[in-house]
Amino acid sequence: MSIKDELEQVEADLARLRAENQEIRDQIRDIGATDQVEIASMISQADEQAELISELERRRDGLLQRLKQEEGAR
C-alpha cells in the first residue's frame, strides 16, 4: 500500500470515527438524566473513540511528513 493510499484510508477512518463520536455525544445529550449507567458507558465509549481519533491524527501527520519527504527526494 502506498503512503497516499494509507493516508486516504486514515482520513476515511477519521471521518467515520468523528461522525460516530458526535452521534454518541448527541445521544448522551438527548437521553438526559434517566439512566446514569448507560450514560456513563456511552461517555466511556465516546472517550475511547476520542483517544483513537487522536492516535489516527498522529498517524496521519506522520504519513503526511513521510509523503513530503518522499516527494522532496524526487
C-alpha positions as CSV (number, residue, x, y, z in Angstrom):
1,M,0.0,0.0,0.0
2,S,1.4,3.4,-0.9
3,I,1.7,6.3,1.5
4,K,-1.1,8.1,-0.4
5,D,-3.4,5.1,-0.2
6,E,-2.6,4.7,3.6
7,L,-3.2,8.4,4.1
8,E,-6.6,8.2,2.3
9,Q,-7.6,5.2,4.5
10,V,-6.6,7.1,7.7
11,E,-8.6,10.1,6.5
12,A,-11.7,7.9,5.8
13,D,-11.3,6.3,9.2
14,L,-11.0,9.7,10.9
15,A,-14.2,11.0,9.2
16,R,-16.1,7.9,10.2
17,L,-14.9,7.9,13.8
18,R,-15.6,11.6,14.2
19,A,-19.2,11.1,12.9
20,E,-19.7,8.2,15.2
21,N,-18.3,10.1,18.2
22,Q,-20.5,13.0,17.5
23,E,-23.6,10.7,17.2
24,I,-22.8,9.2,20.6
25,R,-22.3,12.5,22.2
26,D,-25.6,13.8,20.7
27,Q,-27.4,10.7,22.1
28,I,-26.0,11.4,25.5
29,R,-27.4,14.9,25.4
30,D,-30.8,13.5,24.3
31,I,-31.0,10.9,27.0
32,G,-31.0,13.3,29.8
33,A,-30.5,12.1,33.4
34,T,-32.6,8.9,33.1
35,D,-30.1,6.1,33.1
36,Q,-26.8,7.0,34.7
37,V,-25.2,3.6,34.0
38,E,-26.0,3.8,30.3
39,I,-24.8,7.4,30.1
40,A,-21.5,6.5,31.8
41,S,-21.0,3.7,29.4
42,M,-21.7,5.9,26.4
43,I,-19.3,8.6,27.7
44,S,-16.6,6.0,28.2
45,Q,-17.2,4.7,24.6
46,A,-17.0,8.3,23.3
47,D,-13.8,9.0,25.2
48,E,-12.2,5.8,23.9
49,Q,-13.1,6.9,20.4
50,A,-11.6,10.3,21.0
51,E,-8.4,8.6,22.0
52,L,-8.4,6.5,18.8
53,I,-9.1,9.7,16.8
54,S,-6.0,11.3,18.4
55,E,-3.9,8.3,17.5
56,L,-5.1,8.4,13.9
57,E,-4.4,12.1,13.7
58,R,-0.8,11.4,14.8
59,R,-0.6,8.6,12.3
60,R,-1.9,10.9,9.6
61,D,0.6,13.6,10.5
62,G,3.4,11.1,10.3
63,L,2.2,9.9,6.9
64,L,2.0,13.5,5.6
65,Q,5.6,14.0,6.8
66,R,6.7,10.9,5.0
67,L,4.9,11.9,1.9
68,K,6.5,15.3,1.9
69,Q,9.9,13.7,2.4
70,E,9.3,11.3,-0.4
71,E,8.1,14.0,-2.8
72,G,11.1,16.2,-1.8
73,A,13.5,13.4,-2.7
74,R,12.3,13.3,-6.2
